[in-house]
Amino acid sequence: MRIEFVLLYPPTVNTYWRRRGSTYFVSKAGERYRRAVALIVRQQRLKLSLSGRLAIKVIAEPPDKRRR
């Protein structure tokens, strides 16, 4: 079985996490990213019951700052 889906490139660590005093929390941009990824995965409607090995292949294509 092969399952493929494309996820958004995550925000940088500096924009994902925020800090207030000594407490760290996920920023609004981080929450938006988390919800977007959860929605993409939910839309796949996967019914998986894994009992063996799992292989994952990740192809990362970081965005550049070119205007399009």
N, C-alpha and C positions, 0 to 999 in steps of 0.2 A: 504494500500500500504506500502511495506517495501523496503527500498533502503539501500544497504550496500556497503561500499567501505573502503579500507585500505589506510591510509595516512602515510607518513613518519613521524618519530618522529622529532619534531622541534629541531633546534639548541638551545643551551642555550641562555639566554637573553644577556649574556656577549659576545657571538659570533654573535648574530643577529644584535645588535645595535653597532654603532661606533660613536665616537665623535671627532669633530675637532673644537677646541675653545669652543664656547657655542652652537654650532649647532650639533644636533644628526641626524644621517642618518642610513639607513639600509645597512649592510655590503654586500660584494659579496656573502658570504655564505647565508645570509638572502635572498638575491634576488634569488639565485639558489633554495632555499627551496620554496619560494613563487611561482616561475614559475613551479616547479615540482608539487606542490599541485594544482595549477590552471589547469595544463595539465591533472592530474588524474580526477579532477571534470569535465572538459570539455569532456573527453573520455566517461563519463557516458551518455552524450547526454540527460540530464534530461529536460523534458518539464513539469515544475511544475507551477501550478497556485493555490497557497494555499489560502484558504478562511477560514479555521478553525484553530484548535489548531495543534501545531507541537510538537512532542516528539523526543528528541535526546538522544541516549545512547552512551556514550563514554567509550571505554575500552582502557586504556593507559598501554602499556607495555614498560617501559623505557629500553633502551639498557644498557647492562653492558660492562665492559671493557675486557671481556674474548676474547681470540684469538680463532678464529674458522677456 
